[in-house]
Amino acid sequence: MSNASMTFGQPQRLVIPRGSVWAASAMAMLIDALRRLDRWQLSLKQEEPRTVQDVLAWASRVEASDPGFAADLRAAAMRADVEAARGR
């Protein structure tokens, strides 16, 4: 038998199930939304506190969750304020 006499029928057309297309587009939208949320949260990131008032405000914000750290922040702010008043 030669290869020329063999027939295999018509090639089948690939059909993508509708559910797969819907799931892929839903995942793409979810990933896009998560990326936008991440960029938004990163844009809200505040700079480091630079003044005594900024450090004291930071201490007030974290006092409920970490009172020891808030006390350390207040002590460092007061120490920096005293050193600035002395002219160091």
N, C-alpha and C positions, 0 to 999 in steps of 0.2 A: 504494500500500500504506500502510495506517495503522499507527501504533505499537501500537494495541490488538491487532492480529492477529499480532504477532511474539512468539514464545516463544523463550527462550534456554535452557531446561532448568532443572534444579534447581541451586541454588548448591552448590558443593563445600565440604566441611568441611575446615578447616585441621588437618592432623595434624603434630605436631612429632616429628621422628625421635628415637628413644630415645637414640641416641648423643649428640645435642645436649644433652638434659636431663642426662645423666650428666656430660658434659664441663663444663657450666655449674656443676653442683653441686660438682664436684671443684675447679674454679677458685675458687669462693666459699670453700671450705674452706681452700685454699692461701692465699688473700689474708687470711683471718681468722687463720690460723696465723702468717703473716708480721707482721701487725699486733701480735699478742700477743707475738711475739719482740722486736719493736721496743720495745714498752712495757716489757718485762722488762729489756732492755739499758739503756734510759734510766733505769730505776729503780736500776740498779747504779752509775750515775755517782756518783763520790765528789766530795765537796766539795774546794775548794782546800786545799792544805796550809797550815796556819796556824802551826805551830811548827817549830822547827829540826829536831826529831826527825822530823816528817812529811816535811820536804824531804829529809832524809838517807835516809829509807826510800824515797822516790820515786826518788832517785838510784840506790839499790841495785837497784830494779826495772828501770830503763831502761839500766843500765850495759852489759848484753850487746848491746843493739841500738844504743845511741848513747853511746859512752864520752865523747865530747867534751861532750855535753849534761850527762851525769852529773857530770863534773868541774866544769862551770859551776854546777850546782846545789849541789854540795858547797862550792865557794868562796863562793857567796852565803850559804849557811847558816852557814858559819864566820864570815863578815864580820858577819852579823846577830847572831850569838852574842857576838862581841867587842864590838859596839856596845851590846848590851843589858847586858853586864857593866860597861861604862864608865858606864852610866846615861843614855845619850842618849835 
